[in-house]
Amino acid sequence: MNVSDKIRFMRQLKGWSQEEMAEKLEMSPNGYANIERGETDVRISRLEQIAKIFETNLTELMSFGEKNIMYFFGDNYQNISQTLSTSPETLVMELQKHHILLEYKDKEIQYLKEIIDLLKKSGTSKPVP
């Protein structure tokens, strides 16, 4: 997976359109599309900006993960055989997806803790819908 593919993949995991990403980068949608298609050389400063938007670092954005693939197996043989027959690129993308999902989970937990603290401070014992 090259950098442009990884940028596209991470954007899609976040659920953002190319237009939204271009807006976050303060650039034209066509300019951003060129980055995802690998049609333009991207300056390091722009890559740092993209990494920041994805809440990661430049090293993580630039790494392709081929040397750091971890296999997680379920208790079920079918899951094991499916994992073993999957390409390394797909496994890397799955791992990245799970990292993003874990980030969202952590943010949700933090949000719920803040709600609990606010309820405790206000003396309300009813849950917030």
Backbone as a ProteinNet text record, in pm:
[ID]
protein_1_A
[PRIMARY]
MNVSDKIRFMRQLKGWSQEEMAEKLEMSPNGYANIERGETDVRISRLEQIAKIFETNLTELMSFGEKNIMYFFGDNYQNISQTLSTSPETLVMELQKHHILLEYKDKEIQYLKEIIDLLKKSGTSKPVP
[TERTIARY]
85.4	0	89.7	68.3	149.1	82.3	150.3	101.8	-32.9	-49.5	-176.8	-292.2	-266.8	-370.4	-404.2	-301.1	-323.3	-402	-372.5	-446.3	-593.3	-618	-756.4	-826.8	-758.9	-816.3	-851.6	-760.2	-785.2	-899.7	-906.8	-1017.2	-1150.4	-1153.4	-1276.7	-1316.9	-1219.2	-1249.7	-1312.7	-1268.5	-1325.8	-1464.7	-1498.7	-1629.5	-1635	-1521.2	-1515.5	-1512.1	-1571.9	-1562.4	-1429.2	-1393.3	-1272.3	-1288.9	-1410	-1435.3	-1414	-1461.5	-1442.8	-1294.9	-1223.3	-1079.6	-1006.9	-1043.6	-982	-1007.3	-1128.2	-1161.8	-1076.9	-1058.5	-976.1	-831.3	-786.2	-649.5	-639	-753.1	-759.2	-699	-747.4	-702.9	-821.7	-802.4	-912	-940.1	-1065.5	-1098.2	-1016.8	-992.6	-913.3	-769	-714.1	-578.1	-568.1	-668.5	-667.7	-685.1	-774.1	-795.6	-665.9	-586.7	-456.3	-364.7	-372.8	-292	-334.4	-464.4	-513.9	-483.2	-480.8	-450.5	-299.8	-220.6	-75.1	-21.5	-96.4	-57.7	23.9	51.7	128.7	228.3	343.5	440.2	395.6	382	330.5	447	448.2	552.8	535.3	645.4	643.8	549	548.2	460	313.1	277.5	138.7	109.8	207.1	188.6	173.5	248.9	234.5	95.6	45.1	-88.8	-193.8	-177.3	-269.9	-264.9	-144.3	-129.7	-199.7	-184.5	-248.7	-400.3	-455.2	-599.7	-647.9	-567.6	-602.5	-567.2	-514.5	-475.7	-372.7	-274.2	-163.3	-35.6	76.1	200	249.7	346.4	397.7	457.3	525.7	585.8	479.4	371	261.4	197.2	178.3	118.9	206.9	338.3	432	464.4	440.4	474.3	368.5	412.8	321.4	288.1	357.6	323.9	365.8	432.3	465.5	549	634.2	721.3	658.2	545.4	485.8	344.1	317.6	183.6	166.4	55.2	24.5	-100.6	-102	-216.8	-293.1	-421.6	-506.9	-604.8	-605.1	-689.6	-801	-918	-1029.6	-1019.7	-1119.9	-1121.5	-1171.6	-1211.2	-1280.5	-1186.7	-1179	-1088.9	-1117.4	-1244.5	-1280.6	-1217.4	-1221.1	-1158.2	-1008	-944.2	-800.1	-768.9	-842.7	-813.2	-839.3	-941.5	-967.3	-853.2	-803.9	-695.8	-568.7	-538.5	-416.7	-419.7	-538.1	-546.5	-558.5	-561.1	-574	-436.9	-433.3	-306.8	-253.9	-123.7	-66.3	-123.7	-148	-203.3	-341.3	-422.6	-556.8	-547.4	-453.9	-436.6	-393.2	-304.3	-259.3	-378.5	-458.8	-575	-673.8	-694.6	-783.5	-730.2	-600.1	-539.1	-556.1	-535	-553.2	-698.2	-790	-932.2	-962.6	-906.4	-931.1	-868.4	-753.4	-692.5	-784.5	-840.8	-931.8	-1057	-1110.8	-1228.2	-1197.2	-1076.6	-1037.3	-1027.5	-977.3	-971.5	-1112.1	-1206.6	-1344.5	-1403	-1373.6	-1422.1	-1367.6	-1239.5	-1178.1	-1241.4	-1269	-1334	-1475.5	-1547.9	-1682.8	-1681.3	-1585.3	-1572.8	-1544.8	-1455.7	-1424.6	-1548.9	-1624.1	-1747.4	-1846.3	-1863.1	-1956.2	-1909.2	-1778.5	-1726.1	-1755.9	-1744.1	-1775.3	-1922.8	-2008.1	-2152.2	-2179.4	-2115.3	-2133	-2087.3	-1973.2	-1922.6	-2019.7	-2074.5	-2171	-2297.1	-2343.4	-2461.3	-2434.9	-2316.7	-2281.6	-2278.1	-2221.7	-2211.6	-2346.7	-2437.8	-2570.6	-2665.3	-2627.9	-2714.2	-2825.6	-2822.1	-2926	-2887.4	-2985	-2953.5	-3015.1	-3088.6	-3149.2	-3043.7	-3044.9	-2950.3	-2988.7	-2889	-2909.4	-2941.2	-3047.9	-3083.6	-2979.4
-117.1	0	123.1	212.7	334.4	443.5	554.7	661.7	715.4	735	789.6	693.2	563.2	464.2	466.6	482	485.6	610.2	722.1	845.6	827	771	746.9	652.1	544.2	446	510	588.5	651	752.3	824.8	919.2	844.7	734.6	657.1	597.1	553.7	501.2	607.7	730.6	840.9	879.5	830.9	862	999.2	1053.9	1186.6	1177.1	1273.5	1283.1	1350.5	1342.5	1412.3	1562.3	1611.7	1755.3	1797.9	1714.8	1747.1	1746.9	1650.3	1642.3	1762.4	1798.7	1915.3	2040.7	2052	2168.3	2171	2054.9	2047.6	2087.5	2057.5	2090.3	2229.4	2296.8	2429.3	2426.4	2330.5	2319.4	2284.5	2289.4	2259.6	2109.2	2071.7	1929.3	1858.5	1926.6	1864.9	1842	1937.1	1922.1	1804.2	1791.7	1679	1546.7	1544.1	1422	1378.1	1474.4	1441.8	1372.2	1411.4	1346.5	1200.6	1177.1	1040.3	952.5	1011.2	933.7	917.2	982.4	973.1	1049.4	1149.3	1226.1	1350	1372.7	1490.5	1452.6	1515.7	1496.3	1582.3	1520	1589.9	1630.7	1759.5	1809.9	1747.5	1738.7	1685	1765.9	1896.1	1979.8	1943.7	1910.9	1871.4	1733.7	1642.6	1510.6	1521.2	1611.6	1634.2	1686.4	1774.9	1829.6	1717.8	1630.8	1519	1425.7	1395.1	1308.5	1369.9	1499.1	1567.6	1557	1574.2	1563.2	1422.3	1321.4	1183.5	1145.1	1241.5	1220.8	1108.4	1114.1	1019.1	1098.8	1031	1102.9	1069.4	1144.9	1129.2	990.4	939.2	806.4	700.8	707.8	612	627.3	750	774.2	718.8	733.8	691.5	542.2	477.5	335.6	253.3	145.3	60	-65.1	-89.5	-198.3	-336.8	-352.7	-486.3	-565	-495.7	-566	-584.1	-520.6	-523.1	-578.7	-678.3	-735.9	-831.2	-815.1	-904.4	-981.7	-1109.4	-1193.5	-1222	-1192	-1222.1	-1328.7	-1442.8	-1554.1	-1573	-1608.7	-1644.1	-1790.6	-1837.4	-1977	-2068.5	-2012.2	-2085.2	-2109.3	-2233.2	-2270.1	-2188.9	-2163.3	-2086.2	-1947	-1883.9	-1752.3	-1761.2	-1867.7	-1884.6	-1901.1	-1986	-2009.3	-1884.2	-1807.2	-1683.1	-1584.4	-1575.3	-1483.1	-1523	-1652.2	-1698	-1676.5	-1679.8	-1662.6	-1515.9	-1426.1	-1283.7	-1224.2	-1130.8	-1068.3	-978.9	-959	-870.7	-729.1	-678.7	-543.3	-535.2	-638.4	-640.1	-647.3	-726.9	-736.8	-604.1	-534.1	-402.9	-307.4	-307.9	-218.8	-254.2	-383	-425	-379.1	-393.2	-349.3	-198.6	-123.2	21.8	56	-16.3	7	-17.6	-124.1	-155	-51.8	1.6	109.1	231.2	264.6	379.1	352.6	230.9	196.4	204.4	163.1	174.2	320.3	405.9	549.2	603.8	566.2	611.6	559.7	434.2	376.8	455.8	486.7	563.7	701.4	765.6	896.9	886.5	781	760.4	736.4	657	633.2	763.7	846.5	974.7	1063.7	1064.2	1143	1095.5	964.9	910.7	941.7	938.4	974.7	1121	1207.6	1349.2	1368	1293.3	1301.5	1255.8	1146.3	1096.4	1201	1262.1	1366.7	1484.4	1525.7	1635.6	1598.4	1475.3	1429.7	1427.9	1382.9	1380.2	1521.4	1614.5	1753.8	1820.9	1785	1848.4	1780.5	1662.7	1591.6	1516.1	1507.4	1435.7	1288.4	1202.6	1060.4	995.2	1073.6	1019.5	1012.2	903	896.1	993.1	1041.5	1132.6	1049.3	1083	1002.4	1013.1
0	0	0	-95	-97	-13.2	2.9	90.9	43.5	-86.5	-136.1	-108.1	-121.2	-89.5	59.5	141.8	286.1	325.5	264	293	255.3	137.3	94.4	191	228.9	320.5	455.5	509.9	639.5	630.9	519.2	500.8	497.1	424.8	413.4	547.5	627.3	760.3	849.3	830.8	908.1	856.5	736.1	678.7	614.9	576.5	517	364.9	299.8	154.2	118.6	-8.8	-53.1	-33.4	-54.4	-37.5	108.2	202.3	343.9	380.1	328.3	357.1	297.3	174.5	110.5	193.5	247.1	330.2	456.9	520.2	641	611.5	489.4	448.6	386	373.3	311.5	171.2	92	-46.1	-134.2	-264.5	-356.9	-356.5	-380.8	-390.6	-499.2	-612.7	-719.4	-674	-601.6	-550.8	-455.1	-368.4	-275	-350.1	-448.5	-527.3	-594.3	-638.8	-699.7	-599.7	-472.8	-368.9	-355	-345.4	-328.5	-449.4	-566.8	-687.6	-708	-624.3	-636.6	-756	-801.1	-919.4	-887.7	-761.2	-722.1	-613.5	-614.9	-507.5	-390	-276.6	-159.2	-69.7	-33	57.7	196.3	267.9	404.2	492.1	475.6	558.6	534.8	411.9	381.7	442.6	433.9	494.5	646.3	707.6	851.9	884.8	799.8	819	806.6	708.9	690.1	810.9	858.1	975.4	1096.5	1114.6	1227.4	1217.8	1098.8	1079.5	1114.4	1081	1112.3	1256.1	1332.1	1471.6	1484.6	1398	1401.1	1379.2	1364.5	1338.2	1198	1152.7	1016.7	995.8	1095.3	1084.4	1059.7	1134	1116.2	979	935.6	804.2	693	708.3	604.7	610.2	725.2	734.7	664.8	607.5	533.6	611.8	721.1	810.6	766.5	654.4	606.3	706.9	782.3	875.1	1011.7	1036	1169.3	1168.8	1088.2	1082.6	1199.8	1270.6	1380.6	1342.7	1370.5	1339.7	1468.9	1469.6	1582.4	1537.1	1607	1567.7	1668.3	1616.1	1702.2	1742.4	1815.5	1858.3	1747.1	1638.1	1534.3	1416.7	1369.3	1260	1134.6	1105.6	986.5	992.1	1107.4	1120.9	1095.4	1143.7	1125.2	977.5	908.1	767.3	684.9	719.4	646.6	670	791.4	822.2	748.8	746.1	680.9	530.6	469.4	325	283.7	379.9	351.3	320.8	225.9	188	300.5	306	408.6	402.5	281.7	268.9	333.8	312.3	370.9	522.4	573.3	718.2	778.6	710.4	757.1	761.4	656.5	652.1	763.4	788.7	897.2	1032.3	1051.4	1176	1195.2	1087.9	1094.7	1127.7	1065.7	1092.1	1239.3	1294.6	1434.9	1528.1	1490.5	1570.4	1572.4	1458.6	1451.2	1533.8	1525	1605.4	1755	1793.6	1934.5	1978	1889.2	1920.1	1943.7	1857.3	1873.4	2004.4	2037.9	2162.8	2281.4	2279.6	2388.6	2402	2288.5	2292.1	2348	2310.5	2361	2511.9	2559.8	2703.6	2776.7	2722.1	2783.8	2788.8	2679.7	2672.9	2780	2794.1	2893.9	3036.1	3059.5	3191	3223.4	3123.3	3143.6	3175.9	3110.2	3139.5	3282.3	3322.6	3459.4	3560.3	3536.3	3626.9	3634.8	3521.1	3519.3	3596.2	3580.8	3654.4	3804.8	3842.3	3984.5	4042.1	3966.1	4012.9	4022.6	3930.1	3930.8	4027.4	4079.9	4173.6	4106	3975.2	3901.9	3893.1	3922.5	3914.1	3791.3	3711.2	3589.1	3480.6	3400.2	3288	3177.8	3108.3	2996.1	2871.8	2797.9	2679.7	2570
[MASK]
+++++++++++++++++++++++++++++++++++++++++++++++++++++++++++++++++++++++++++++++++++++++++++++++++++++++++++++++++++++++++++++++++

